[in-house]
Amino acid sequence: MSSLIKNLSAAIVASVAIMGLAIGPSMAADVAAALKDIEEHPASGPHGEKPVLASDLELSPEEIAKIKSMNATAAIVMHYTASDWAKAQMAGQKAALDMLGIKIIAVTDAGYKAEQQVSDIETVMARKPNVMISVPAEQNGTAAAYKRAAASGIKIVFLDQTGAGMSPGTEYVSLVSSDNRGMGKAAALLMAQALNGKGNIGLIPHASDLFATVERVMGFKEAIKAYPDIKIVAEQGVGGPDFSGESERIASGMLTAHPELNGIWAVWDVPTEGVLAAARSSGREPKDLVITTCDLGVNIAIDMAKNGYVKGTGSQRPYGAGYAEGILAGYALIGKAAPPYVVLPALAVTKQNLIAGWPMSNGTPPPQVVTDALK
């Protein structure tokens, strides 16, 4: 069990991540060193919590047997489930919960709407699960519902962010997240190397207070400051729920208003699909427009494999995160002390390490459509 998380959390060799890019050896070495440092030093949690690696979580055979004997139940309460990230996350959760004999009795999708998620939480509470694994669609709007769930005795494991004002160890078990600041930094470094340190770029962050996505844009901006000849000339957030369509409109506007634009970063893969649509419609060639992002979904992987606009991503490891969440559910059931903040290191992926990076991110072999695109 522990070895699975360790394998999923292992660092990508930075020299592989930057192979094949037309940049000078000095920049290549600098980027490689920076990527290695990002993986080895994940950022702290939302309240300064010390990051504990998911690979450090462990349950003994005796603890696993005890959990299995409890015939416990779990509910998975998601902000939305349509993305490749969400599917990989839930696959990891299911694998761990199945291994522990914890039955999943409900899976909900709030469509990224706080009011719907409040309703979902109330519906789930009526079924009295022992554990709830959840990511809030919005921190403040859902906090009261989560607190009611915690007060009813449900053990809550959060991913990416918690309900506002909630305390670890009493109102929730633990928060699991990828090193989102590191992911943003990795995406910035991949942007810089693809632009050879010079250009004008646009940013499409998430118009939300979601800790994970706020960290990404902060990380991107921190890392891109090391390249004074790269200028951020446009920035507009995407609010959803049609993240792809909205991002396409934003990117189209950027490309029209700034014909000199050399690059666009978008906050995760689904908005990036909209950026890709805008780039293709604009007639810009992939050699003239660099796109980087965070997360590793099928459509951006295909574009990357075909030498398209996407030159790299600072990816999460959602399968490993989901598995860690399931393990923490086990911690809660037997009263084992859990770290307040559990993290998985950022994963830099380019075309050159796409095949190796896919299972480290998503927990499965790369889809045939991705491997075919590399041929």
C-alpha positions in Angstrom: 0.0 0.0 0.0 2.7 2.5 1.1 4.9 1.5 -1.9 2.1 2.5 -4.3 2.0 6.0 -2.9 5.8 6.1 -2.9 6.0 5.1 -6.5 3.3 7.7 -7.5 5.2 10.4 -5.5 8.7 9.7 -6.9 10.3 12.6 -8.6 10.6 12.9 -12.4 14.3 13.2 -13.4 14.5 16.9 -14.4 16.9 16.3 -17.2 14.3 14.1 -18.9 11.6 16.7 -18.5 13.6 19.2 -20.6 15.0 17.0 -23.3 14.6 18.0 -26.9 13.9 21.7 -26.3 15.9 24.3 -28.4 17.4 26.2 -25.5 20.9 26.9 -24.4 22.7 24.6 -22.0 22.8 27.2 -19.3 19.1 27.7 -19.2 18.5 24.0 -19.5 20.6 23.4 -16.4 19.0 26.2 -14.5 15.5 25.0 -15.3 16.5 21.4 -14.4 17.8 22.5 -11.0 14.7 24.6 -10.3 12.4 21.8 -11.2 14.3 19.4 -8.9 14.1 21.9 -6.1 10.4 22.3 -6.5 9.8 18.6 -6.2 12.0 18.3 -3.1 10.6 21.3 -1.3 6.7 21.4 -1.5 5.0 24.6 -0.3 3.2 24.8 3.1 -0.5 24.4 3.6 -3.1 27.2 3.5 -2.4 28.2 7.2 1.3 27.5 7.1 0.9 23.8 7.9 4.1 21.7 7.5 3.7 19.6 4.3 3.8 15.8 5.0 4.4 13.7 2.0 1.6 11.2 1.0 4.4 8.6 0.7 4.8 8.8 4.5 1.3 7.6 5.2 1.1 4.0 6.3 -1.3 1.5 7.8 0.0 -1.7 9.3 -1.6 -5.1 8.4 -3.2 -5.2 11.8 -4.7 -1.7 11.3 -6.0 -2.6 7.9 -7.6 -5.8 9.4 -9.2 -3.7 12.1 -10.6 -1.2 9.6 -12.0 -4.0 7.4 -13.8 -5.5 10.4 -15.7 -2.2 11.0 -17.8 -2.5 7.8 -17.6 1.3 7.4 -19.1 3.4 4.7 -18.0 6.5 2.9 -19.5 9.3 0.7 -17.5 11.2 -1.9 -18.8 14.8 -2.2 -17.2 16.5 -5.2 -17.3 20.1 -6.5 -17.5 18.6 -10.0 -16.6 15.2 -11.6 -16.3 15.9 -15.3 -12.5 16.5 -15.6 -9.8 13.9 -16.1 -8.4 15.1 -12.8 -11.6 14.3 -10.9 -11.9 10.9 -12.5 -8.3 10.0 -11.5 -8.8 11.4 -8.0 -11.9 9.3 -7.5 -10.2 6.2 -9.0 -7.5 6.6 -6.3 -10.1 7.1 -3.6 -12.0 3.9 -4.7 -8.8 1.8 -4.8 -7.9 2.7 -1.2 -11.4 2.5 0.2 -11.9 -0.9 -1.5 -8.6 -2.1 -0.1 -9.8 -1.1 3.4 -13.2 -2.6 3.0 -14.9 0.7 3.2 -18.1 0.8 1.1 -18.9 3.9 -1.0 -22.6 4.7 -0.5 -22.8 8.0 -2.3 -20.9 10.1 -5.0 -22.2 13.6 -5.7 -21.3 16.3 -8.2 -22.2 19.9 -7.3 -21.5 21.3 -10.8 -19.2 23.8 -9.1 -22.1 25.5 -7.3 -21.9 26.0 -3.6 -25.6 25.9 -3.0 -25.9 22.6 -4.8 -23.0 21.2 -2.7 -24.7 22.3 0.5 -27.8 20.3 -0.6 -25.5 17.3 -1.5 -23.9 17.4 2.0 -27.4 17.4 3.6 -28.5 14.5 1.5 -25.4 12.5 2.3 -25.8 13.2 6.0 -29.1 11.5 6.0 -27.4 8.3 4.9 -25.0 8.5 7.9 -21.7 7.6 6.3 -18.8 7.1 8.6 -16.5 9.1 6.4 -16.9 11.9 3.8 -14.2 12.7 1.3 -14.8 16.1 -0.3 -13.5 19.2 -2.0 -15.6 22.4 -1.3 -16.9 24.2 -4.4 -16.5 27.4 -2.4 -15.0 27.7 1.1 -17.3 30.2 2.8 -20.6 29.1 1.3 -20.2 25.5 2.2 -18.5 25.7 5.7 -21.7 25.6 7.8 -22.9 22.5 6.1 -19.5 20.8 6.6 -19.5 21.8 10.2 -23.0 20.2 10.7 -21.7 17.0 9.1 -18.7 17.0 11.4 -20.9 17.6 14.4 -23.0 14.7 13.5 -20.0 12.4 13.8 -18.9 12.1 10.1 -15.2 12.1 9.7 -14.2 14.5 6.9 -11.1 14.2 4.7 -10.7 17.3 2.5 -8.9 17.6 -0.8 -7.4 20.9 -2.1 -9.2 23.1 0.4 -11.3 23.0 3.6 -14.5 24.6 4.6 -13.8 28.1 5.9 -12.8 28.4 9.6 -12.6 24.6 10.2 -10.0 23.0 12.4 -7.9 19.9 11.7 -8.2 17.1 14.2 -11.6 18.2 15.5 -13.7 19.3 12.5 -11.8 17.4 9.8 -9.2 14.7 9.6 -6.7 16.1 7.2 -6.3 18.2 4.0 -4.7 16.5 1.0 -3.4 18.5 -1.9 -0.8 18.5 -4.6 1.9 21.1 -4.3 -0.1 23.6 -6.4 2.4 26.5 -5.9 5.1 24.1 -7.2 2.9 23.2 -10.1 2.5 26.9 -11.1 6.2 27.3 -10.8 6.9 24.3 -13.0 4.5 25.6 -15.6 6.3 29.0 -15.6 9.7 27.3 -16.0 8.4 25.3 -18.9 7.0 28.4 -20.5 10.3 30.3 -20.0 12.4 27.5 -21.5 10.0 27.2 -24.5 10.2 31.0 -25.1 14.0 30.9 -24.5 13.5 33.5 -21.8 11.8 36.2 -23.8 8.2 37.1 -24.8 4.8 38.6 -23.9 2.3 36.3 -22.2 -1.2 36.1 -21.0 -2.6 34.4 -17.9 -6.0 32.8 -17.4 -6.2 32.0 -13.6 -9.3 30.7 -11.8 -11.7 33.4 -10.6 -12.2 31.8 -7.2 -10.8 31.6 -3.7 -10.0 27.9 -4.1 -6.6 27.4 -2.3 -5.3 25.1 -5.0 -5.8 27.4 -7.9 -4.8 30.6 -6.1 -1.5 28.8 -5.3 -1.0 28.0 -8.9 -1.1 31.5 -10.2 1.0 32.7 -7.3 3.6 30.1 -8.1 3.6 30.9 -11.8 4.2 34.6 -11.1 6.9 33.9 -8.5 8.9 31.8 -11.0 8.4 33.9 -14.1 10.0 36.9 -12.2 13.3 35.2 -12.8 12.9 36.0 -16.5 12.7 39.8 -16.8 12.4 39.7 -20.6 9.1 37.8 -20.2 6.2 40.2 -19.6 2.7 39.5 -18.5 0.6 41.7 -20.7 -2.9 40.3 -20.1 -4.7 38.5 -17.3 -8.3 37.5 -16.9 -9.9 34.8 -14.7 -12.3 32.1 -15.7 -15.2 31.4 -13.3 -17.1 28.5 -15.0 -19.0 26.3 -15.0 -18.2 26.3 -18.8 -14.5 26.6 -18.2 -13.5 25.5 -21.7 -16.0 27.8 -23.5 -15.3 30.8 -21.3 -11.5 30.3 -21.6 -11.8 30.2 -25.4 -13.5 33.6 -25.4 -10.9 35.0 -23.0 -8.0 33.7 -25.0 -9.5 34.9 -28.3 -9.8 38.4 -26.8 -6.2 38.3 -25.7 -4.9 37.2 -29.1 -6.9 39.9 -30.8 -5.9 42.7 -28.3 -2.3 41.6 -28.2 -1.1 40.3 -31.6 2.4 40.2 -30.1 1.4 37.6 -27.6 3.9 34.7 -27.5 2.4 32.5 -24.8 -0.7 31.8 -22.6 -0.9 29.9 -19.3 -4.2 28.6 -18.1 -4.9 27.3 -14.6 -5.8 23.7 -15.5 -6.3 21.4 -18.4 -10.0 22.1 -19.1 -9.6 25.9 -19.5 -6.6 25.1 -21.6 -8.7 23.1 -24.0 -10.5 26.4 -24.6 -7.2 28.2 -25.1 -6.3 25.5 -27.7 -9.5 26.1 -29.6 -8.9 29.9 -29.6 -5.3 29.4 -30.8 -6.4 27.1 -33.6 -9.1 29.5 -34.7 -6.7 32.4 -34.7 -4.5 30.8 -37.3 -1.4 31.1 -35.1 1.1 28.4 -35.6 2.4 26.3 -32.6 5.9 27.6 -33.2 4.6 31.1 -32.6 2.5 30.5 -29.5 3.5 28.6 -26.4 0.8 27.2 -24.0 1.5 25.7 -20.6 -0.9 24.7 -17.9 -1.3 22.6 -14.8 -2.8 19.0 -14.6 -2.5 16.3 -17.2 -5.6 15.5 -19.2 -6.1 13.6 -22.4 -6.7 16.5 -24.8 -3.7 18.5 -23.7 -1.5 15.4 -23.7 -2.5 14.7 -27.3 -1.7 18.2 -28.4 1.7 18.0 -26.6 2.4 14.6 -28.2 1.8 16.1 -31.6 4.2 19.0 -31.1 1.3 21.3 -30.8 0.9 24.5 -28.8 1.2 22.8 -25.3 4.8 22.6 -24.4 4.4 21.3 -20.9 2.4 21.2 -17.7 3.1 21.3 -14.0 0.9 18.4 -13.2 -0.8 17.1 -10.1 -0.8 13.4 -9.1 -4.5 13.0 -8.6 -4.6 9.2 -8.4 -2.0 9.3 -5.6 -3.9 12.1 -3.9 -7.1 10.1 -4.0 -5.4 7.0 -2.7 -4.0 9.1 0.2 -7.5 10.4 1.0 -8.7 6.9 1.3 -5.9 5.9 3.6 -6.6 8.9 5.8 -10.2 7.7 6.0 -8.8 4.6 7.5 -6.8 6.7 10.0 -9.9 8.4 11.1 -11.9 5.2 11.6 -9.3 3.8 14.1 -8.5 7.1 15.7 -4.9 7.2 14.4 -3.4 10.7 14.5 -3.2 12.2 11.0 -1.0 15.1 9.8 -3.1 18.2 9.2 -1.7 18.7 5.6 -0.6 16.0 3.2 1.0 16.9 0.0 2.1 15.3 -3.3 5.0 16.9 -5.2 4.5 18.8 -8.4 5.3 16.8 -11.6 6.8 18.6 -14.6 5.7 16.9 -17.8 6.7 17.6 -21.4 6.4 15.5 -24.6 9.7 13.9 -23.7 8.5 12.3 -20.5 4.8 12.1 -21.3 4.6 8.3 -21.3 6.5 8.0 -18.0 4.6 11.0 -16.5 1.1 9.8 -17.3 0.9 6.9 -14.8 2.7 9.0 -12.1 -0.1 11.5 -12.5 -3.1 9.4 -13.3 -2.3 6.0 -11.9 -3.0 4.2 -15.2 -1.1 3.5 -18.4 -1.4 6.3 -21.0 -4.5 6.0 -23.2 -4.1 4.6 -26.6 -5.0 7.9 -28.2 -2.1 9.5 -26.4 0.5 6.9 -27.4 -0.8 6.9 -30.9 -0.3 10.7 -31.0 3.4 10.2 -30.3 3.9 8.1 -33.4 
